[in-house]
Amino acid sequence: MGPVEIYHSVPQLSEYLVLETSYQPSFLSGFLEKNSGRVFLFFPEKYIFWTLLLTLFQLKHIWVVFLVFRKGGIVKIIRKSQKRYGSPIARAASPFFFLPSGGADLYFREENSVHVRDTFIRNEALRKKEQEELLKKAEEANPVPIPKPEIGAADDAEGRRIFVKQMIKFAWDGYRKYAWGENELRPNSRSGHSSSIFGYGKTGATIIDAIDTLFIVGLKEEYKEARDWIAEFNFKDLAKGDLSVFETNIRFTGGLLSAYALTGDKMFLTKAEDVATLLLPAFETPSGIPYSLIDLQTGRAKTYSWASGKAILSEYGSIQLEFDYLSNLTGNPIFAQKSNKIRDVLTAMEKPEGLYPIYISMDNPPRWGQHLFSMGAMADSWYEYLLKQWIATGKTDQRTKREYEEAIFAMEKRMLYKSEQSNLWYFAKLNGNRVEHTFEHLACFSGGMVVLHAMNEENATIAQHYMDLGKNIGHTCHESYARSTTGIGPESFQFTSSIEAKTERRQDSYYILRPEVVETWFYLWRATKDEKYRQWAWDHVQNLEKYAKGNAGYSGIRNVYDSNPEQDDVQQSFLFAELFKYLYLIFSDDDVLPLDQWVFNTEAHPFRIRN
């Protein structure tokens, strides 16, 4: 065994000492060949006695190597040149490598070794002097150039982006191993999962929801296996029972259209058209407003039993982006005709105070149901699609732009509030004339929506107004995270005389890997380049690792105010489609899916903007 040196660990492992040795156990030779035969051993400080023994006597305590597999962190290796036992030693250059917090034995294969220019995680207490010293030592050893001054800095976007990529791979590997072809994964039970929105068939929702993200982040092998599965995919054969028309459209049709837009592989376009065609019987209603559910085996469609025969605004209103895009790509007008019919019906209807109620009847002409108004559940993506349809058509569809502006103005007038204690802006709910001072996690998307409006608005005064509103909404939603024990926001939160941006309702305190808050931070980052949005996103990454990471993937948590929350054991398909994608893009350059060329559907599947 060669000489041993003791170094202080990097700050995020401050409770450990790190030993570097040239000794390489044979069973690690395949794992560590890229590290120049050097093994890094982590010792909790309480084992300092054994650390010193190892130093003095150079004992081969193989058991300490297993600490590498149990403790997480990022190790930074820098070439050094110094005298050791009287002899100058010049070391070869070494890469950085990542030790995942859960099972490095799964990730220390050569193809999964992570090589980056800078470290991933660094304690913000790392002083500038330490950074300069590290840089000086690296320069003295003449390494591959390291960007200045970001060496090991907390704002290392590249390292953080690759960290997110490793999260994606970890979650994907769990799904592939334990739930391949199922809709979703139970990561702790290591089994498949499916919710009622998918019926009871195994339709591979995670595969289709994830494939564009796999392509974007460069997981080539994973993309290929997803593509191969989809090539053999027959939705009608696999689907069983009643499926959500809305969820099938945004996840399956949207995911396949996005894969085609990114790759040009016509197989995806054919599959997207197949799926959308299967949904068409749901539109055979007196008004053209589609039913909410469809059985693909029989073609029978219906509304939800709890909706009293009514359709839901966010569902029938979130068809046009996918269907119009599909008609544009295929030349088949039927899809655009179906979505345009919905728009024609709504344009002709009177809106109470300019607002759109959540429920609508299936009659011809249809009638509004109960006067419930929301920016969140059952309404949200209708407003989003009015704006995005205008953008997707190259800003030629002026009707959707006008209707969006009228709707958002009405909501600002009747539903936008500022809290008394902290001046937090939010859209309340309306039940008739009764105001409910509740803001949902789902509604946090609205900050990103109005920022996107501002980025595309020619009138400078209007653009600034919505940029400011977007910043305020983004701040409010961040407060809902910051005021929880876990640093993760609840499903919804209230504003009362005693609490703000929190909930005291146990039934609202869960988190199911929703993306809307990070989505708004993504748009704010692209628009402002304010580093705080990247930092907020990185805080969320760390909290996901701490509270949501399970045996084979990521789960929601049942109570964000619990310091040791129970996980719900469901890895949602939209974790890949939305949350992971937005996190990755926040730490990417703007030329990765530039917003003047791409528009995202409500499941974060990117479509090309038409010229």
RONU-471906 format. One record per atom (N, C-alpha, C): residue in three letters; x, y, z. Coordinates in steps of 0.05 Angstrom, whole numbers, plus 5000, padded with zeros to 4 digits. Layout:
BEGIN
ALAXYZ...
***
This chain:
BEGIN
MET501749765000MET500050005000MET501850255000GLY501250444983GLY502850684980GLY502350875003PRO503851085003PRO503651295024PRO500751405024VAL499951485048VAL497251595052VAL497451885060GLU495752055050GLU495652325058GLU492852395068ILE492652565087ILE490052655097ILE489452935087TYR487152975076TYR486253235066TYR483653305080HIS483153555084HIS480453635092HIS478553585069SER476153495076SER474153445055SER472953715045VAL471653705022VAL470153935013VAL467953995032PRO466954245033PRO465154335054PRO462654165057GLN461554065035GLN459053925038GLN459453655052LEU461953575055LEU462553335071LEU464253415095SER463653635107SER465353745127SER465553565152GLU463653385155GLU463753205178GLU465452965173TYR466852955150TYR468552735143TYR471352825138LEU473152635141LEU475852675131LEU476152505106VAL477652595086VAL477952445062VAL480852355060LEU481252095055LEU483951985051LEU484251915023GLU486551975012GLU487151894984GLU489451704985THR489351484971THR491451284971THR491851174943SER494351104937SER494950984911SER494250694911TYR493650584934TYR492850294935TYR490150254923GLN489850054906GLN487350004893GLN486449714897PRO484449664913PRO483549384916PRO482649274889SER483249014885SER482748894859SER479748904852PHE478048884872PHE475148874866PHE474049144857LEU475649354860LEU474849614850LEU476249694824SER477849524813SER479449604790SER477749694767GLY475549554762GLY473749624740GLY472349884745PHE471749934771PHE470150174777PHE471850424777LEU474350404785LEU475950644790LEU478250684770GLU478150544747GLU480450564729GLU480750844719LYS478651004718LYS478851284708LYS479951474728ASN480451384753ASN481451554773ASN484451504779SER485851414759SER488751374761SER489551194784GLY487850994789GLY488550804810GLY488350914838ARG486951124842ARG486851244868ARG484051204880VAL484051134905VAL481551084919VAL481151304941PHE478751404943PHE478151604963PHE476451474985LEU477351495009LEU475951375032LEU474851595050PHE472251575057PHE471051775073PHE470851665102PHE471851825121PHE471751745149PHE470151955165PRO468051875178PRO466852055197PRO468952135218GLU468752385228GLU470752475246GLU470952315272LYS468752185279LYS468852025303LYS470751785300TYR471451725275TYR473351505271TYR476151615267ILE476751845277ILE479351975273ILE481651795283PHE481151635305PHE483251455315PHE484051255294TRP482051135281TRP482650935260TRP483851065236THR483051315231THR484351465209THR487251495213LEU488051565237LEU490851605243LEU492351345242LEU491051135252LEU492350865250LEU492950795221LEU491050845204LEU491350775176LEU493650945165THR493851195173THR495951365164THR498751265173LEU498851195199LEU501451125210LEU502450845201PHE500550665200PHE501450385194PHE500650295166GLN499250455151GLN498450395124GLN497050125122LEU495150085141LEU493749825141LEU491649815119LYS491149575109LYS489149535087LYS486449485099HIS485249695111HIS482549665122HIS480549675099ILE480049455086ILE478249455063ILE475449545071TRP474649495096TRP471949565104TRP471349865101VAL473350035103VAL472850315101VAL471950395073VAL472750235053VAL471950305025VAL468950305022PHE467650145037PHE464750125034PHE463350375043LEU464650545058LEU463550805065LEU463050975040VAL464650925020VAL464251064994VAL461551004983PHE460650764987PHE458050674976PHE455750764993ARG456250855016ARG454050935034ARG453651235037LYS455751375032LYS455551665037LYS455551815011GLY453952025009GLY453752174984GLY455452424984GLY456152514961GLY457652764959GLY459052784933ILE460353004929ILE461953044905ILE464853074914VAL466552924901VAL469452944907VAL470853084885LYS472453274891LYS473953424871LYS476853344873ILE477953254851ILE480753164851ILE482353364835ILE484453464846ILE486153654832ILE488953554832ARG490253574810ARG493053494809ARG494753654829LYS496553524841LYS498353654860LYS501153574854SER503053744861SER505853684858SER507253764884GLN508253574898GLN509453634924GLN511353414932LYS512853474953LYS514753274962LYS513353084981ARG513852834977ARG512652624994ARG514952445002TYR515452425028TYR517752265038TYR520352345024GLY520652605019GLY523152695007GLY523352684977SER521352554964SER521452524935SER519252684922PRO519852854903PRO517753004889PRO516052814872ILE513452834875ILE511552674860ILE509852854843ALA509752814817ALA507852964799ALA505652774792ARG503252844799ARG501052654794ARG499652714767ALA498552504756ALA497152534731ALA494452674736ALA493452794715ALA490852934718ALA488652734724SER486752824740SER484552654748SER481952794743PRO479852654736PRO477252774732PRO475952814759PHE473652944758PHE471852954781PHE470052704779PHE469152614801PHE467152394799PHE465052424821PHE462752314815PHE460352354831PHE459852094847LEU459452124873LEU458651904889LEU455751944898PRO453851804885PRO451051854891PRO450351794920SER448251924930SER447551884958SER446151614963GLY445351484942GLY443951234945GLY445051024927GLY447050864936GLY447850634920GLY449850704898ALA452350774906ALA454350834885ALA455050584869ASP454450344881ASP455050104866ASP453450094840LEU451150234839LEU449550234814LEU450650434794TYR452250624804TYR453050854787TYR456050864781PHE457550684793PHE460450704789PHE461350544765ARG459450454748ARG460150334723ARG461350544705GLU463150464687GLU464550654672GLU462750844656GLU460550734645GLU458850904628GLU457351104645ASN457251064671ASN455751254688ASN457451444703SER460151424700SER461851604714SER461351884703VAL461152074721VAL460552344713VAL463052514713HIS463752634690HIS466052794688HIS465253074681VAL465853264699VAL465053544694VAL467353724701ARG467153964692ARG469354154696ARG469354254725ASP467154264737ASP466954374764ASP465354184782THR465554214808THR464054044826THR461154114826PHE459553934837PHE456653964836PHE455654124860ILE456454044883ILE455254164907ILE457554294923ARG457054534931ARG459054664948ARG457654824969ASN458554794992ASN457354955014ASN457755255009GLU455555405013GLU455855685007GLU457755835025ALA458655705046ALA460655825064ALA463455805053LEU463755675030LEU466355655017LEU467355935011ARG469456015023ARG470356285020ARG471956324994LYS471956574985LYS473356634960LYS476356554961LYS477556584984LYS480356514987LYS480856224981GLU479056054991GLU479355764986GLU479155704956GLN477255834943GLN477055794914GLN479555874900GLU480756104908GLU483156194895GLU485456004899GLU485655894924GLU487755704930GLU487555454913LEU485155354910LEU484655114893LEU485455174865LEU484655404855LEU485255474827LEU488255494823LYS489655614843LYS492555654841LYS493955384839LYS493155194856LYS494354934856LYS493854784830ALA491454814820ALA490854694794ALA492454804772GLU492855064772GLU494455194751GLU497355114752GLU498355084776GLU501155004780GLU501654724768ALA499654554769ALA499954284758ALA499454264729ASN498754494716ASN498254514688ASN496054324679PRO493654344691PRO491454164683PRO490054264658VAL487954114649VAL486154224629VAL484954474641PRO484754694625PRO483754944636PRO481054914651ILE480855044674ILE478455044689ILE477255324688PRO474655344683PRO473455614681PRO473955774707LYS474356034704LYS474656214726LYS472256394728PRO471356464752PRO472356374778PRO470656154789GLU469256004772GLU467255824781GLU468255564792ILE470855534796ILE471855274805ILE470655204832GLY468955004832GLY467654914856GLY465655114867ALA464855314852ALA463055514863ALA460255414864ALA458655544881ALA455855464885ALA454155514860ASP455055684842ASP453455754819ASP454455594794ASP455455364799ASP456455194776ASP454055074762ALA453155214741ALA450755124727ALA451254854713GLU453654814702GLU454154564688GLU454054324707GLY455354354730GLY455354134749GLY452554074758ARG450954284763ARG448254244773ARG446454114751ARG446954194727ARG445454074705ARG446053774703ILE448553704705ILE449253424703ILE448253274728PHE448153404751PHE446953274774PHE444053204769VAL442553394757VAL439753334750VAL439653104730LYS441453094711LYS441552874692LYS441952604707GLN443552604727GLN443952354743GLN441352284758MET439952484767MET437352434780MET435452294760ILE435452404736ILE433752294715ILE434452004709LYS437051954708LYS437951674702LYS437251484725PHE437551574749PHE436851414772PHE433951344772ALA432251544767ALA429351494767ALA428551314743TRP429851354720TRP429251194697TRP430150904701ASP432450864712ASP433450594717ASP431550444735GLY430550574755GLY428550444773GLY426050364758TYR425050544742TYR422650474726TYR423250244707ARG425450264693ARG426150054673ARG426449784687LYS427649774710LYS428149524724LYS425649404736TYR423949564748TYR421749464764TYR418949504753ALA418649674732ALA415949744723ALA415849784693TRP417649664678TRP417749714649TRP415049654635GLY413949844620GLY411449804607GLY409049884624GLU409449904650GLU407250004667GLU407050304663ASN404950414674ASN404550704671ASN406550864689GLU406850774713GLU408650904731GLU409950704750LEU411750804767LEU413350634785LEU412550694814ARG412550484830ARG412550514859ARG415450464868PRO416950674872PRO419850644875PRO420650494901ASN419150524922ASN419850384947ASN418850094947SER416550054935SER415449774933SER416849624910ARG418149774892ARG419449664868ARG417349504852SER415249644844SER413149524828SER411849734811GLY410049644794GLY408549834776GLY406349974791HIS405450194779HIS403250354790HIS401650474768SER399050494772SER397350634752SER395050764766SER394451014759SER392151154771SER389851134752SER387551224761SER385051194745SER385151344719ILE386751554717ILE386851704692ILE387751534668PHE389151314674PHE390251144653PHE388450894648GLY386150884661GLY384550644660GLY385950424676TYR385750174667TYR387249964681TYR389049804663GLY389749924640GLY391649794622GLY394449884627LYS396349744617LYS399249814619LYS400049944593THR399950214593THR400450364568THR403050514568GLY404850454587GLY407450574586GLY407550874587ALA405850994604ALA405651284605ALA408351414611THR409951294629THR412551414636THR414351414612ILE414351204596ILE416051194573ILE415451424553ILE412951464548ILE412151664528ILE412451944540ASP411851974566ASP412152234579ASP415152314581ALA416852114583ALA419752164589ALA421452194564ILE420552084541ILE422452054519ILE423652314509ASP422152534508ASP423352784499ASP425452884519THR424952844545THR426952924565THR429452754562LEU429152494558LEU431552324554LEU433152424530PHE431852504509PHE433252604485PHE434552874491ILE433153044504ILE434253314510ILE436753304527VAL436753134547VAL439053124566VAL441252944556GLY440852804534GLY443052644522GLY443352374534LEU441252254545LEU441451974554LEU440751804530LYS442751744514LYS442351634487LYS441351344489GLU442551184506GLU441650904508GLU438850884518GLU438251044538GLU435551054550GLU433451144529TYR434251344514TYR432451444492TYR431951214472LYS434051074465LYS433750864445LYS431850644455GLU432150564480GLU430350344490GLU427550444492ALA427150704498ALA424450814499ALA423250824470ARG424950904451ARG424050924423ARG423350644413ASP424950444420ASP424350174410ASP421750074422TRP421150134447TRP418650054459TRP416350184445ILE416550444440ILE414350594427ILE413850494399ALA415950414385ALA415650314357ALA413750074356GLU413649914378GLU411949684379GLU409349734394PHE408949984402PHE406750064419PHE404150084403ASN402049954413ASN399449974401ASN397450054423PHE396750314423PHE395250424445PHE392550284449LYS391250234428LYS388550114430LYS388749834442ASP390749684435ASP390949414446ASP391649424476LEU393249624484LEU394149624512LEU392249764531ALA390649954521ALA388850114538ALA386449944546LYS385749964572LYS383449824582LYS381850014600GLY379250004597GLY377450164614GLY377350454605ASP376350624623ASP375950904617ASP378551064622LEU379451204601LEU381751374602LEU380951664602SER382551834614SER382152114613SER382952224585VAL381052354572VAL381652464546VAL383752684548PHE383552844569PHE385453064574PHE388252954579GLU388552764597GLU391152664604GLU392352504581THR390752364566THR391752214543THR392752414522ASN391352634519ASN392252824499ASN394852964506ILE395053064531ILE397453224538ILE399853044542ARG399452794552ARG401752624557ARG402552454533PHE400552324521PHE401152134500PHE401352284473THR399252414464THR399452564439THR401652774441GLY401652924463GLY403653134466GLY406453024467GLY406852804482GLY409552694484GLY410552584458LEU408852464442LEU409652354416LEU410152574396LEU408552784396LEU408953014379LEU411653154385SER412253174411SER414753294419SER417153134410ALA416952864413ALA419152694404ALA419552724374TYR417452754359TYR417752794330TYR418953074325ALA418053274339ALA419153544334ALA422153564340LEU423053414360LEU425853414368LEU427553244350THR426553024340THR428252834326THR427652814296GLY425252894287GLY424552854259GLY423852564252ASP423752394272ASP423052114267ASP420052084263LYS419252014239LYS416452014231LYS414851794246MET416251604257MET414751404272MET413251534295PHE414351724308PHE413051864330PHE410552014320LEU410752144297LEU408452284286LEU406152094280THR406851864268THR404751664262THR403451574287LYS404951524308LYS403851424334LYS402051644346ALA402951894344ALA401352114355ALA398652134341GLU398652104315GLU396152114300GLU394351884307ASP395551644312ASP394051414320ASP392651464346VAL394051574366VAL392851624392VAL390651834390ALA391152054376ALA389152264374ALA386652164359THR387051994340THR384751884325THR382951724343LEU384151574362LEU382651414381LEU380951594400LEU381751834403LEU380252014421LEU377852154408LEU377752144381LEU375752294367LEU372852234374PRO372151984381PRO369351934389PRO368452094413ALA370352184430ALA369552344453ALA368452614445PHE368952704420PHE368052964411PHE365252954398GLU364152714397GLU361452684385GLU359352754405THR359053004410THR357053114429THR355453324415PRO353153404426PRO351453604412PRO352953874407SER354753944426SER356054204424SER358854184412GLY359953944412GLY362753914404GLY364653924427ILE363653994451ILE365253984475ILE365753694482PRO368153594484PRO368653304487PRO367953204515TYR367252954516TYR366952814541TYR369652794555SER369652744580SER372152724596SER373452454595LEU371952244591LEU372951974592LEU372251824567ILE373951634559ILE373351464536ILE374551184540ASP372950994531ASP373850714530ASP374750654502LEU377350624498LEU378350594470LEU377550334457GLN376850134473GLN376049874462GLN373249894450THR371550054462THR368750074452THR368150334439GLY369750544444GLY369250804433GLY367150964449ARG366150844471ARG364150984487ARG365551194505ALA364251424506ALA365351644522ALA363251754541LYS364251884562LYS362351984583LYS363752204600THR362152334616THR363252524635THR363952384661TYR365252524679TYR365752414706TYR363152394721SER362952184737SER360452144752SER360052364772TRP362152484782TRP361952684803TRP361452964791ALA361552984764ALA361353254751ALA358553314742SER356553144749SER353753204742SER353353254712GLY354653094696GLY354253124667GLY355653364654LYS357453494669LYS358753724659LYS361653654650ALA362753824632ALA365553804624ALA367154004640ILE369753964641ILE371554124658ILE373254314640LEU373354564648LEU374654774631LEU377554704624SER379154624644SER381954564638SER382254324620GLU380254154618GLU380453914602GLU379653964573TYR377154044569TYR376354094541TYR377754344530GLY378754514547GLY380254754538GLY383154704533SER384154464537SER386954414533SER387354194511ILE386054244489ILE386154064466ILE387554194443GLN387154454440GLN387854594415GLN390754594408LEU392554614427LEU395354624421LEU396254374407GLU395554144418GLU396353884407GLU394853824380PHE392253874380PHE390653794357PHE391353984333ASP391654234338ASP392354424317ASP395154364306TYR396954304323TYR399754234315TYR399753974299LEU398153784307LEU397953524293LEU396853564265SER394753714262SER393753774235SER395753914218ASN397154104230ASN399254244215ASN401454064205LEU402153864221LEU404353684213LEU403453464194THR401053374197THR400053144181THR398553224156GLY397353464156GLY395653554135GLY392753444138ASN392253304160ASN389553204165ASN388053414181PRO385953534170PRO384653764183PRO382853684206ILE382153434209ILE380153354228ILE380753444257PHE383253434264PHE384053504292PHE383653794297ALA384653964279ALA384254254282ALA381254324282GLN379754184265GLN376854244264GLN375554194291LYS376353974304LYS375153914330LYS375854124351SER378454204352SER379254404372SER378054674365ASN377854744340ASN376755004332ASN373755024339LYS372354794338LYS369554794345LYS369154874374ILE370954774391ILE370754844420ILE371155144423ARG373155254410ARG373655534412ARG371355704402ASP370055614380ASP367855764369ASP365555774389VAL365055544402VAL362855534422VAL363355724445LEU365855724455LEU366455894478LEU366556184471THR367456244447THR367456524438THR364656644438ALA362756474430ALA359956574427ALA358556604454MET359656484475MET358256484501MET358856744517GLU356856824532GLU357257054551GLU358856954575LYS360857104583LYS362457034606LYS361657214630PRO360957094652PRO360257264675PRO362657434685GLU362357694682GLU364457884689GLU367057824674GLY366857704650GLY369257634634GLY370657384643LEU369557244663LEU370857004674LEU369656744662TYR371256534663TYR370456274652TYR369856084676PRO367356014680PRO366755814701PRO368055544694ILE368455384715ILE369855134712ILE368154934697TYR365454924702TYR363754724690TYR362154834667ILE361654654647ILE359954724624ILE358354474617SER355854514608SER354154284600SER354954184573MET353853954565MET354453834539MET352253904519ASP350354084526ASP348154154509ASP349054314485ASN347254354467ASN347654544444ASN345354744443PRO345754994450PRO348255104460PRO348855024489PRO351355014496PRO352054934524PRO351355154544ARG351255084569ARG350655274590ARG352855244611TRP353555474623TRP355455464645TRP354255324669GLY355855184684GLY354955064709GLY355355264732GLN355755154755GLN356155314779GLN358355524775HIS358055754785HIS360055974781HIS362455944800LEU364055744793LEU366555704807LEU368855804789PHE370655964799PHE372856074782PHE375456024796SER377455944781SER380055884792SER382255924772MET384655984782MET387055974765MET388455704768GLY387355534785GLY388655274791GLY387155044779ALA386654844796ALA385454594787ALA382954634771MET382654494749MET380254484732MET379854734715ALA381854914716ALA381655154699ALA384255234686ASP386455174700ASP389155284694ASP389955284665SER390055054652SER391255034626SER389555154604TRP387055224609TRP385455364589TRP386755644584TYR387455784605TYR388656044601TYR391456014589GLU392955814598GLU395555764587GLU395455714557TYR393455564548TYR393355494519TYR392355724502LEU390755904513LEU390056144497LEU392556294490LEU394356334509LEU396856474504LEU398656324485LYS399056064491LYS400955904476LYS400055844448GLN397455824443GLN396555784416GLN397256024398TRP397056264410TRP397856504395TRP400856494389ILE402456414408ILE405356394404ILE405956164384ALA404655934387ALA405255704370ALA404755754341THR402855924335THR402155984307THR403856214296GLY406056274309GLY407656504300GLY406256764304LYS404456774324LYS402957014332LYS401057104310THR400056904295THR398056964274THR395256934284ASP394856764304ASP392156714315ASP391456934334GLN390457154324GLN389857384341GLN387457344359ARG385657164351ARG383357114368ARG384157004395THR385956814395THR386756704421THR388156914438LYS389757084425LYS391157294440LYS389157484453ARG387157564438ARG385057744448ARG383557614471GLU382857364468GLU381257224489GLU382957184513TYR385557134510TYR387357104533TYR387457374548GLU387857584534GLU388157854547GLU385557924562GLU383257864550GLU380757924563GLU380457754589ALA381257504587ALA380957324610ALA382757394632ILE385357454626ILE387257514647ILE386557784660PHE385557974644PHE384658234655PHE382358194675ALA380458024668ALA378157974685ALA379057844711MET381057654709MET381957514733MET383557704751GLU385157884739GLU386558084755GLU384558254771LYS382458334757LYS380458514768LYS378958394792ARG378258134789ARG376558004809ARG377957814828MET380257714821MET381357494836MET384257534845LEU385557744837LEU388357794845LEU388457954871TYR389857844891TYR390057964918TYR392957984927LYS393458154946LYS396058184959LYS395658144989SER397257975001SER396857915030SER397658155047GLU396458175070GLU396758405088GLU399458405102GLN400458175110GLN402858165126GLN405458185109SER405558025088SER408057995073SER407858105044ASN405658215037ASN405258325010ASN405758104989LEU404557874993LEU404857654974LEU402457654955TRP403057654929TRP400957654909TRP400057374902TYR397357344898TYR396257084892TYR393557124879PHE392756924863PHE390056914852PHE388256754871ALA386256874883ALA384356734900ALA382456574883LYS380756414896LYS378556274882LYS376056434887LEU374156404868LEU371556524871LEU369456304870ASN367656314889ASN365256134889ASN362856324890GLY361856384866GLY359856594864GLY361156864870ASN360156984891ASN361457234900ASN363157194925ARG363456944934ARG365056894958ARG367956844950VAL369756984963VAL372656964957VAL373856754976GLU375356564964GLU376856374980GLU379856434977HIS381056524999HIS383856614997HIS385756374999THR385556214978THR387155974975THR388555984948PHE391155914948PHE392655904924PHE393855624921GLU393355494899GLU394255214895GLU397055204882HIS398354984888HIS400954934875HIS400554934844LEU398354814835LEU397754824806LEU397655104795ALA396555284811ALA396255564801ALA398855714800CYS400955604812CYS403555734811CYS404655744782PHE403555584764PHE404455604736PHE403955884725SER401956024737SER401056284725SER403356494725GLY405156474744GLY407456654743GLY409056624717GLY409556374710GLY410956324685GLY409356404660MET406756374662MET405056444639MET405156744634VAL404856904654VAL404857194649VAL407657294642VAL409757164651VAL412457234643VAL412757174613LEU411756944604LEU411856874576LEU410257074559HIS408057164570HIS406557384557HIS408257634554ALA409557704576ALA411257944576ALA413557924556MET414657684553MET416857644534MET415957664505ASN413457634500ASN412357644473ASN410657894467GLU410458064487GLU408758304484GLU410258544473GLU409158664452GLU410458894439GLU410059154456ASN407859174469ASN407359414485ASN409059404510ALA410959594513ALA412859584534ALA411559614562THR409459774564THR408159824589THR406759564598ILE405359444580ILE403959194586ILE405958974593ALA408158964578ALA410158754583ALA411358784611GLN411959034619GLN413059074645GLN411159004667HIS408559064663HIS406558994682HIS406458694687TYR406558534666TYR406358244670TYR408958124679MET411158254672MET413758154683MET413758194713ASP412858424722ASP412658474751ASP410758284765LEU408458234752LEU406558044764LEU407757764766GLY409157684745GLY410457414745GLY412557394767LYS414057604771LYS416057604793LYS414657574820ASN412457714823ASN410957704849ASN409757424854ILE408657304833ILE407557034836ILE409856834842GLY412056864828GLY414356684833GLY415356714861HIS415356954872HIS416156994900HIS414156874919THR411656914914THR409556794932THR409856494933CYS410256364910CYS410456074909CYS413055974922HIS415156134920HIS417556064934HIS417156084964GLU415656274973GLU415056305002GLU413556055012SER411855944996SER410355695004SER412355465008TYR414555474994TYR416655274998TYR418355345023ALA419155595024ALA421055675045ALA419755655073ARG417155675074ARG415755675100ARG414955395109SER415755185095SER415154915103SER417654795116THR417354585131THR419554445144THR421454325124THR420454215103THR422054075083THR423254255062GLY422354505061GLY423154675039GLY421654615013ILE419554455015ILE417854384992ILE415054484997GLY413754594977GLY411154714981GLY408854504981PRO406654584994PRO404254404996PRO402554414971GLU400554244970GLU398754234947GLU397154494945SER396454614967SER395254884966SER395855014993PHE395555274993PHE396155425017PHE394355665020GLN394055765044GLN392055965050GLN393356235059PHE391656435058PHE392356705068PHE390156795087THR390756805112THR388856885132THR390157095151SER388757165171SER389857355191SER392157235207SER392356965207SER394356835223SER396556695207ILE396056625183ILE398056485167ILE398056595138GLU400356585126GLU400656665098GLU402456465084ALA401656385060ALA403256195043ALA403855935058LYS401955855076LYS402155595090LYS399355485091THR399255235099THR396655105103THR396554975130GLU394254995144GLU393854845168GLU392054605164ARG391354565138ARG389654335131ARG391454095124ARG391153885139ARG392853645134ARG392353545106GLN389853565096GLN389253455070GLN390553615048ASP391653845053ASP392954015033ASP395954015035SER397053865054SER399953895061SER401753705045TYR400653555026TYR402353365011TYR403653494986TYR405553354975TYR406953434951TYR407353194933ILE406453204908ILE406652964891ILE408453014867LEU410753154872LEU412753204851LEU411753394830ARG409953574838ARG408853764819ARG411053964809PRO410754054784PRO412854224772PRO412254524771GLU409854604778GLU408954874770GLU410655104781VAL411655064806VAL413355274818VAL415955294803VAL417255074798VAL419755074783VAL419355174755GLU417055104743GLU416355204716GLU416455514716THR415255644735THR415255934736THR418056034740TRP419655904757TRP422455994761TRP424055964735PHE423455764719PHE424755724693PHE424255964675TYR421756044672TYR421156274655TYR422356534666LEU422356564692LEU423556794705LEU426556804700TRP427856574702TRP430656554696TRP431256644667ARG429756524649ARG430256594620ARG429756894615ALA427857014629ALA427157284623ALA428957484638THR429957424662THR431357614678THR434257554683LYS435057304681LYS437757214688LYS438557284717ASP436557304734ASP436957344763ASP437757074775GLU440157064786GLU441256804796GLU439556684819LYS437856844831LYS436356724853LYS434456514843TYR433656524818TYR431856314808TYR433256054805ARG435756064796ARG437355824795ARG437855714823GLN438355894842GLN438855804869GLN436355674881TRP434055794876TRP431555674887TRP431155394874ALA431755374849ALA431455104836ALA433454904848TRP435854994853TRP437854814865TRP437054734893ASP435954924908ASP434954844935ASP432854624932HIS431154644912HIS429054434909HIS430354174901VAL432454174885VAL433853924878VAL434853794904GLN436053954921GLN437153834945GLN434953734964ASN432753864964ASN430553774981ASN429253514970LEU429153504943LEU428153254931LEU429953024938GLU432553064937GLU434552864945GLU434152774974LYS433552964991LYS433352915019LYS430752775027TYR428552865015TYR425952775025TYR424452605005ALA424952624979ALA423352484959ALA424752244947LYS427352224950LYS428752004938LYS428251744954GLY427651534939GLY427151274952GLY428951054942ASN428050814945ASN429750584938ASN430450574908ALA428550644891ALA429050604862ALA427950844846GLY427551074859GLY426551304845GLY425651514865TYR423851684856TYR422951904873TYR419851884877SER419051944902SER416251934910SER415352204919GLY412752244919GLY411652474933GLY411852444962ILE411352654977ILE411352635007ILE408652715017ARG407852595040ARG405152635050ARG404752885066ASN406852995078ASN406653235094ASN409153395093VAL409053625079VAL411453785075VAL412353925101TYR410653915121TYR411254045147TYR412353845167ASP412753605159ASP413853395176ASP416853375171SER418553375191SER421453365188SER422353095178ASN420752885181ASN421352625170ASN418952515156PRO418252635133PRO415652575120PRO415552295108GLU413152185109GLU412651925096GLU412451975066GLN413551795050GLN413351815021GLN410851665012ASP409751764989ASP407251644979ASP407751404960ASP410251354954ASP411051124938ASP409851134910VAL409751364898VAL408851394870VAL410851584855GLN412051474834GLN413751644817GLN412051724793GLN411051964794GLN409252064773GLN410652074746SER409152024724SER410452044698SER411252334692PHE409752524703PHE410452804697PHE413052894712LEU414052724730LEU416752784741LEU418752814718PHE418652634699PHE420552644676PHE419752864657ALA417152864650ALA416253054629ALA416553344637GLU416053404663GLU415953684671GLU418153754691LEU418053644715LEU419753744736LEU422753714729PHE423553474721PHE426253424713PHE427053604689LYS425253634670LYS425953784646LYS426354084653TYR424554194669TYR424954474677TYR427454514694LEU427954334712LEU430454354728LEU432954344710TYR432954164691TYR435254144673TYR435554394656LEU433354504646LEU433454744629LEU434254994645ILE433555014670ILE434355244686ILE437455264687PHE438755034688PHE441655034689PHE442955004662SER441455034641SER442455014613SER442555294601ASP444055314579ASP444155564564ASP441555614550ASP440955854542ASP438455924529ASP438155794502ASP440355714490ASP440155584463ASP439255294464VAL438755194488VAL437454934492VAL434454994493LEU433054934472LEU430155004469LEU429655304474PRO430655474456PRO430155754459PRO427155824456LEU426156004472LEU423356054474LEU422256214450ASP423956304432ASP422956424408ASP422656224386GLN423255964392GLN423055754372GLN421255524382TRP420855504408TRP419455274420TRP417355374439VAL415155234440VAL413055284460VAL412355024473PHE411955024500PHE411454784515PHE408454744519ASN407554494515ASN404754434523ASN404654424553THR402254374564THR401954384593THR403254154607GLU404253954593GLU405853734604GLU408753784599ALA409454024590ALA412254104584ALA413453964561HIS411853874542HIS412853754517HIS413253984497PRO415654024487PRO416154254469PRO415254194440PHE413954394428PHE413154394400PHE414554624387ARG415154584361ARG416454804346ARG414355024340ILE415255274343ILE413555494335ILE413555524305ARG411255564293ARG411055594264ARG412155864255ASN413555854233ASN414556104221ASN412356224203
***
